Amino acid sequence: MDRRHFLRTGAVGLSAAALAGLVPRVARAQSTTADLAIVRGKGIAAMVTRAVDALGGIGHFVKSGETVLLKPNAAWDRTPELGATTHPEVVAALVALCKKAGAGKVIVADRTCHDAKKSFESSGILVAAQKEGAEVLYEDLTYTARTFGGEGMKEWSLLDLYIKADKVINVPVVKHHGLSRMTCAMKNWFGAVGGKRALLHADIHTTVADLAAACRPSLTVVDATRILLDNGPTGGSLEDVKTMDMVAAGYDQVACDAWACTLMDMKWTDLGYLKKAAERKIGETDLARLKVERIEL
């Protein structure tokens, strides 16, 4: 049973166990491939491709005719160099890879915080994704109530595109966040839920863990080409941005976050939501237990 079929036949009232445990995720390609690939270099498209190749190649994740949803962080009306949004070249590279693998449709979508049209335009994601043949959706998004069964999120509305897609690729950016200290892969799912998201900030670490337990992507590709070290998540000053020239790809979004926090001089134990992820066995926080491939281009 593939992911799309399961979600459609078991659509109403899905529990966290159903969303997280029963929906098949993409298994590791083979024992020789990496669990997490970290690439440093100058060409963004080349870094994205090399990182995905280290996990078995895009063909391992995307099959011919499938609908693929890319979920970047496009939340803010900010230009790419400010580090508040996923770099458009990372998104474009993934669209191109999915198309090359034969995807029937590639959709790029996010629920923004600033004006949706301005955010997608300023971030560069709109033009970059469309140029590679993606359908970019940011207005009139629809959501359906789901039973999450989490510690804090008992029920919330989830983006219908997430449910309908055959494969979902999480494409976060590494940056500072005033409440959670860092936002990357796990917190990126705030852009996939409806309702009054401000309410989810009351106990943000529990919320982030609940979202990560429910929303399990087929693949996570982390944009660390430049990271926002302070005044996140909105940013707005180049003084807060550090160039890293890095991209990572992994099967496990929790492991991706555990790596990302090291770029901000933190340990995973410094982040409440990662400690909750470890306690609840949502993913792996100890990178020593994984096969990590570090690549220089």
N, C-alpha and C positions, 0 to 999 in steps of 0.2 A: 504494500500500500504506500503510495507516495504522499508527500506532505500535503499537497493540494487536495487530494481525494479525502484524506482523513479529516482535514479541517472543514470541508464542505459537508461531509456526512455526519460529523459530530459537532455541528456548528453551534447550536444554542446551549448556553449554560456550561461552557467548557470550564473545567476546574484548572487550577494551577498544575495539578498532576497530569491532566490531559495535555495542556499546552506545552509543558516542559518535558514531561517524561515519555509521552506516547507518540508525539510527533517525531518522525524519524529525522535526525540530523544527518548531515553528510559525514560518513565515517572516514577515518584517516585512509589515505590512498594505499599506502603500503608501509612496511616497517622501515624502509630506507628514506622515506620522506620526513620532513620536519613537522612538529606540532605547531611551532611558532617560528616564523622567518623574519629576520630583521635586516633590512638593507639600508646601507648608507651610500649616497652618491649624489650626482648632480642632475641627471635626467629623470624627471618624475615618472614618466611613462615607463621607462626602462626599469626603475625601481619597483613599481607596482607589478610589472610582468614577472620580474625575477622573484619577488616575494611569493606570488601566487604559484609560480612554477615549482618552488621549493616545497610546496604543499601537495604537489601532484598535477599542477596545471589547471587552467580554467575549465578544461573539458571534464575534469573530475567533479566539478561543482555544477556546471551548467550543461544541460543536454539540448539537443536540437529541438526547436519548437516551443521550448519552455518560456513562460513569462517570468522575468526576473525583476524584483524590486530592489533598487539601490536606495538606502536610507542615509544620506549625508547629514551633516549639521549645517543647515542653511538658515539658522534662526535669526540672524541679525543683518541689518542694513550696513554691512561693513565690506570694504574691499579686501581682496585675498591676502595682501601683505600684513594686515592687522591681526591675523591669526585667530579671529573669532569664529570662522566658518571653515568647513572642509575645503581644501585647495581644489579649484575647478579642474586642474590637470589630473588630480587623483581620480576624480569622478569620471572625467572623459576617458582616461585610460581603462577604467573598469567597464565602461559602456562598450568601448571598442573590443575589449577581450570577450565580453558576453556575446556581442554580435558575431565575432569570429568563431565562437563556439556553436553558433547556429541558433541563438535565442530567438524565439518568435517575436518577442516584445521585451524591451527594456524600459522600465519606468523609474524615474527619479522623483522622489516625493519627500516632503517634510512639512510639518506644521510649524510655522515660524512664530517668533515672538514680535518682531517688528513687522511692518507691512510686508505681506507675502511677496508681492510682485517686486518691490524695491529690494527685498532681501535676496531673492534669487538673481536679480539683475546685478546688484552691487557685488555679490559674492563671486560673480563670473560663472556660476554653476549653470544658469539657464542657457547661455550661449554655448558653453563648452559641451554640455550634455546633448543639446539638440544637434550640434554640429556632427556628433558621432552617431546620431540616429535614435536617440532616446526620446521618449515622451516625458515631458516634465510637468508634474502636477503639483500645484500648491494652493489652489483656490477651490472652494466647493468640495473639499474632501469629506468623505462620509465615514461614520464610525458606528459600531454596533456594540451594545453592552455585553460584557463577558464576565463570567465568574472567575476571578483570578484566584481566590482562595489564599491570598498571601497573608503575611503577618499584619500588614496595614491595609493593603489594597484587596478588599474582599470582592468588590465588583467595580469595574470601570469600563469605559468604552474604548475599543481598540480599532485602529485604522483598518477599514475593510480591505484596502490594498494589501495589507500584510496577510490577511486570511486568504485572499484569492491568488496570490502569487505562488508559483511553483517553487521558486527559490528566493531567498532574501539575503542581501549582502549589506552588512552594517558598515558604514564608512564614516567613522567619527574623526574628530580632530582632538589633539591633546591640548588642554588648556586649563587655566585656573578657574575655580568657581568659588564665589563668595560664601556659599553655604556648605557645599560638599567637599570643598578644597580642590578637587579636580573633577573635570568632566571628560569622559572619553567614550568607550564603547558601551558600558552598562547604562550610563545616564542618557545616552543618545536616544533611548526609547521614549523619553519625554515627548519627542516629536512625533510619536506614533500613537499617542492617546488623545482623546477628546476631553470634553468637560472643562471644569475650572481647575487648571493645572496648579494654580497658586495653592490650592488645598494640599497638594502632594508635597509641598515644601515643609510642612509642619514637622514631619519626621522623615527627612529626606533620605537618610541612609537606609531606613527600612523600605522606603518606596523604591529606591534604586535597586535594591536586592530583589524586591518583589517583581519589578519589571524584568530584570535579567532572568529570573526564574521562569517567567512566562514567555518572554520573547527570545527565542533561540535562533539566531541567524544561521544560514548555511555556511557563511564565511564572514570573517571580520577583517577589514583592511584599515589600518590606522594611519592617518595622516600626521606625521611628525616632521614635516618639511620645515615648519617653523612653529614654535609653541608660544602660547600666551602665558607668561609667568605670573602676572598680577592683573588686578582689576577685571577679572573675568566674571561672568561669561561674555559680557558685551565688548570689553576692550575699547579700543579707540585711539591708542597711542603706540607708535612704533617703539617707544622706550621700554614697553612691557613685553616686547617680542624678541625671542631668541631663535636664530636660524640653526636648525639641526640637520637638515638634508637627510631625513630618514623616513622610511615607510616600513610598516610591519604588517604581516598577515598571519592569521591563526584560525584554528578551528574553535577555540575556546575564548569567548569575549572576556571572561574573568581573567584569564592569563594575559590577555592583551592589556588590560587595565593594570595588572600587577607589574608588567614591564613599563607601561607608560608612566607610572608614578615615579619610577627611578629617574626619568628625564627631568623631573621637577624636584629632585633631591629629597624624595620621600621613600619610605618603605610601605609595603602594602598594609602593614599593621597600623599605619598612620591614618588610614581611611576607614571610617566606620562601615561603609557599604561593602568594602572588600572583606572586612572581618566577618560581617554577616554572611557574605557569599561563602567564605571558608567554613563557617559553622554549619551552614545549611547544605554544604556540598553542591553548590550550584556550579562551581568550576574550580580550576586549580590555581591557587595563588603562589605555590612554591615552584618557581621556574626550574629549580634543580631536578624536579621530578619529570620534566618534559624534555623532548629533543628540540633544542633551540639552535637554529642555524643562523649564524651572523655572516653577512655577505658584504663585501666592499666592491663597489663598481667604479 
